[in-house]
Amino acid sequence: MVNSESSMSDRLEQRGVKPTAMRLLVFQELEKAHRPLSLRELEDRMPTAERSTIFRTLTLLLQHHLVHAIEDGSGSLRYEACHGHDDCTPDDQHTHFYCEHCHRTFCFPNTRIPQVAMPEGFQMTSINYMVKGLCPTCSAKATR
């Protein structure tokens, strides 16, 4: 996990990204969240930043493999900081859980995505493994 602004700057620079204030802020918010965030959630956490600026920043961070995008099945992408020292690869990915009631996405970093044997000639660049249901909080509310 990236903790200091200096180490975040170093991480961006190692991937060829100039560490501007906005890039550092977006990356820091993703790191602090400990779960994937939607563009809307990032906007809520950064009320002084414009939506288009946050989106352009996310796009740049995606291109440089500092974050990865997760399709949660709700029609929106969620973004999560990559924690590896190299590019995000399918081996770095983990299972995610989407709560169908509160619409939050959770990381299960210790639950690896099952290996997928690719037919000859196919090369995997990413994988998305999403489990859907009710989170513990919503599940408890439903049983009351």
C-alpha positions in Angstrom: 0.0 0.0 0.0 1.2 3.4 -0.9 1.3 5.6 2.3 3.1 8.9 1.7 2.7 11.5 -1.0 6.4 11.0 -1.8 6.0 7.3 -2.4 2.9 7.9 -4.5 4.8 10.4 -6.6 7.6 7.9 -7.1 5.1 5.2 -8.1 3.5 7.5 -10.7 6.9 8.5 -12.0 8.0 4.9 -12.3 5.1 4.3 -14.6 5.8 7.4 -16.7 3.1 9.6 -15.2 3.9 13.1 -14.1 2.7 13.4 -10.5 0.4 16.4 -10.7 -1.7 17.4 -7.7 -4.9 16.0 -9.2 -3.3 12.7 -10.2 -2.0 12.3 -6.6 -5.4 13.2 -5.1 -7.3 10.7 -7.3 -4.7 7.9 -6.6 -4.7 8.7 -2.9 -8.5 8.5 -2.7 -8.4 5.1 -4.4 -5.7 3.9 -2.0 -7.6 5.1 1.1 -10.9 3.5 0.0 -9.6 -0.1 0.3 -12.4 -1.0 -2.2 -13.2 -0.2 -5.8 -14.9 3.2 -6.2 -17.2 4.5 -9.0 -16.6 7.8 -10.7 -19.6 9.1 -8.7 -18.1 8.0 -5.4 -14.8 9.7 -6.3 -16.7 12.9 -7.1 -18.4 12.7 -3.7 -15.0 12.3 -2.0 -13.5 15.2 -4.1 -16.2 17.9 -4.2 -13.8 20.6 -5.5 -12.7 18.5 -8.5 -14.6 18.5 -11.8 -16.1 15.2 -13.0 -14.3 15.5 -16.4 -10.9 16.0 -14.7 -11.4 13.0 -12.4 -12.4 10.9 -15.5 -9.4 12.0 -17.5 -7.1 11.3 -14.6 -8.6 7.8 -14.2 -8.2 7.1 -17.9 -4.5 8.1 -17.7 -3.9 6.0 -14.6 -5.6 3.0 -16.3 -3.4 3.4 -19.4 -0.3 3.3 -17.2 -1.6 0.3 -15.2 -1.7 2.2 -11.9 -5.4 1.4 -11.5 -7.7 -1.2 -12.9 -11.4 -1.0 -13.8 -13.9 -3.5 -12.6 -17.3 -4.1 -14.3 -19.7 -4.8 -11.5 -22.7 -5.6 -13.7 -24.6 -2.4 -12.6 -23.7 -0.6 -15.8 -20.9 1.4 -14.0 -17.2 0.9 -13.8 -15.4 0.8 -10.4 -11.8 1.7 -10.1 -9.2 0.2 -7.8 -5.5 1.0 -7.3 -3.1 -1.7 -8.4 -0.9 -2.8 -5.6 1.8 -4.6 -7.5 5.1 -3.1 -8.4 4.7 -4.0 -12.1 1.8 -3.9 -14.4 -1.6 -5.1 -13.2 -1.9 -8.6 -14.7 -4.6 -11.2 -14.4 -2.5 -12.9 -11.8 -2.8 -9.7 -9.6 -6.6 -9.7 -9.8 -8.8 -11.0 -7.1 -12.5 -11.7 -6.6 -15.0 -8.8 -6.0 -18.4 -8.9 -4.4 -21.3 -6.6 -5.5 -24.1 -6.0 -3.0 -27.3 -5.8 -4.9 -29.0 -3.8 -2.2 -26.5 -1.1 -1.2 -24.7 -1.2 -4.5 -21.2 -1.2 -3.0 -18.4 -3.3 -4.3 -16.1 -5.1 -2.0 -12.6 -6.7 -2.5 -11.8 -10.2 -1.5 -8.0 -9.9 -1.9 -7.4 -13.4 -0.5 -9.8 -15.1 -2.8 -8.0 -15.6 -6.0 -9.7 -15.7 -9.4 -9.8 -19.3 -10.8 -7.3 -20.0 -13.5 -8.7 -19.9 -17.0 -7.1 -22.1 -19.6 -7.0 -20.1 -22.8 -7.3 -21.8 -26.2 -4.1 -21.7 -28.3 -3.6 -18.3 -29.9 -5.6 -16.3 -27.3 -3.8 -14.1 -24.9 -5.6 -12.8 -21.7 -4.9 -9.3 -20.7 -7.5 -8.9 -17.9 -10.2 -10.9 -16.1 -13.2 -9.9 -14.0 -14.6 -12.2 -11.4 -17.7 -10.7 -9.6 -19.9 -12.4 -7.1 -23.3 -10.8 -6.4 -25.6 -10.9 -3.5 -26.1 -9.2 -0.2 -23.3 -7.8 2.0 -23.3 -8.7 5.7 -25.0 -5.4 6.7 -27.7 -5.7 4.1 -28.2 -9.4 4.8 -28.7 -8.7 8.5 -31.3 -6.0 7.7 -33.1 -8.4 5.4 -33.5 -11.0 8.1 -35.0 -8.6 10.7 
